[in-house]
Amino acid sequence: MKLCPTGHATHPQWRMAAALVLAQLRAQMALPAYAQAPALGLLYITDHYAAQAQELLDHLSAELPEVTDWSGTVGVGVCASNAEYFDEPALAVMLVELPCDQYRVFSGVAPLPRGGASGFVAHTALVHADGHTPDVAGLITEMAERTTSGYVFGGLSASRGADVQFAVGGSGNLAGQGAAGGVFGGGLSGVAFSADVALLSRVTQGCQPVGPTHRITAAKDNVVLQLDGEPALDVLLHTLDVSLEGDPQQAVQRVRTTLAGLMDADGAPAGRTGHFGTDTRVRHIIGLDGVRHGVALADMVEPGMRLAFCQRNVAAARADLMRICAEIREELAPDELDLLSQGGALAGSGLEHARGAPQGAPVTHPERHIVGALYVSCSGRGGPHFGGPGAELQIVRHALGDVPLVGFFAGGEIAHQHLYGYTGVLTVFCSD
């Protein structure tokens, strides 16, 4: 698997932006280190181009006839390895060279079959979803169950216009979608990958707890009524050190900047403090119930779940983003066996010479390289949240190097089997 060609541009007219992107893609495809016959294209646009999504896809498909499969969606921003386009007209494209039997594009009208019924077995999947779809979190979980790893990654489309998704497979249309042009609204779409496609994926949190983890002991629908046997509203106010009676304006302002980190019943133990793990889903506090002394969240809750109040924290977000990049680099690093440290076990065996190494040199396993990366970040993290325009992508580039990367700023991030908020999901394609 060779390096993935990428292109990105901004322009008030989508045709001009597309021309700039195509020029970048063609220039890279002419280089020997880059894929020269990629069949899969990942396309992300900002909502400024949402109304022209079909025209844009048709244009790219016509200009790149070798690319037979497309997937992507819309965000309030898109990104590339060294650029961030937030709240401006822009698009970003990555082309991936994979054998056709190692991936499948799917959508609501051409869903991913269960259990390899079509002869293709999905190991993991890139998922794009419309957040307005009823029970979208349940659909994401169901999609994860269709993969052998149980892991999916991606994000919700984010748009002030149409929440479009791109899904084109094979000969230009997915089987079963009739005369559709590859632009959809609602439901889920994406690309499923077989176990032969080497991927590494990590989740980075953007919030930090402001108090201990509590057990939800009473709840109704989306309202937390009790935490550790105490009224939930009282626990929230105590955590924030505010009072609705003394200074209600200050209390309301503090609550508005506070979020709730939810964990399943088997998640973090009550009383724990520190940083959130990947088992935490951050949700908005959408209301206070003064009658029942409850706290209403933007998600359903049940007794037994864990909850920790939290706030957005730039320093914690930067540190955690660097952490996941370091984890990826560490996993990609080659294992080195010093012959001397092995007591000469391999000396004289001829193995070191068969691998092209001189007598007495370390024997190394081939290093896996990043050939492409996909980054989905929360729209609430974009822009100046990390200290300046493009600062978030600069952290990734500094940690991973100048690898081909595209992505978008989403209305919610998908990883494992869950829907997250205020997070970043970094996934890299690897090649030996």
HELIX and SHEET records of a PDB file:
HELIX    1   1 TRP A   14  MET A   29  1                                  16    
HELIX    2   2 ASP A   47  GLN A   52  5                                   6    
HELIX    3   3 ALA A   53  GLU A   63  1                                  11    
HELIX    4   4 CYS A  100  GLN A  102  5                                   3    
HELIX    5   5 ARG A  114  GLY A  116  5                                   3    
HELIX    6   6 VAL A  136  GLU A  145  1                                  10    
HELIX    7   7 ALA A  232  LEU A  240  1                                   9    
HELIX    8   8 PRO A  248  ARG A  256  1                                   9    
HELIX    9   9 VAL A  314  LEU A  332  1                                  19    
HELIX   10  10 LEU A  351  ALA A  354  1                                   4    
HELIX   11  11 GLY A  383  PHE A  386  5                                   4    
HELIX   12  12 ALA A  391  LEU A  400  1                                  10    
SHEET    1   A 6 THR A   6  THR A  10  0                                        
SHEET    2   A 6 ALA A  90  VAL A  96 -1                                        
SHEET    3   A 6 LEU A  40  THR A  46 -1                                        
SHEET    4   A 6 ASP A  69  GLY A  75  1                                        
SHEET    5   A 6 VAL A 164  VAL A 168 -1                                        
SHEET    6   A 6 VAL A 183  GLY A 185 -1                                        
SHEET    1   B 6 ALA A  83  PHE A  86  0                                        
SHEET    2   B 6 GLY A  77  ALA A  80 -1                                        
SHEET    3   B 6 LEU A 405  ALA A 410 -1                                        
SHEET    4   B 6 HIS A 369  CYS A 378  1                                        
SHEET    5   B 6 THR A 423  SER A 431 -1                                        
SHEET    6   B 6 LEU A 199  GLN A 205 -1                                        
SHEET    1   C 6 TYR A 103  PHE A 106  0                                        
SHEET    2   C 6 LEU A 188  PHE A 193 -1                                        
SHEET    3   C 6 THR A 124  ALA A 129 -1                                        
SHEET    4   C 6 TYR A 151  LEU A 156  1                                        
SHEET    5   C 6 GLU A 413  HIS A 416 -1                                        
SHEET    6   C 6 HIS A 418  TYR A 420 -1                                        
SHEET    1   D 5 CYS A 207  PRO A 209  0                                        
SHEET    2   D 5 ARG A 306  ARG A 312 -1                                        
SHEET    3   D 5 HIS A 214  LYS A 220 -1                                        
SHEET    4   D 5 VAL A 223  LEU A 227 -1                                        
SHEET    5   D 5 GLU A 230  PRO A 231 -1                                        
SHEET    1   E 5 CYS A 207  PRO A 209  0                                        
SHEET    2   E 5 ARG A 306  ARG A 312 -1                                        
SHEET    3   E 5 LEU A 259  MET A 263 -1                                        
SHEET    4   E 5 ARG A 281  ASP A 289 -1                                        
SHEET    5   E 5 GLY A 294  LEU A 297 -1                                        
SHEET    1   F 2 GLU A 336  LEU A 337  0                                        
SHEET    2   F 2 VAL A 363  THR A 364 -1                                        
END                                                                             
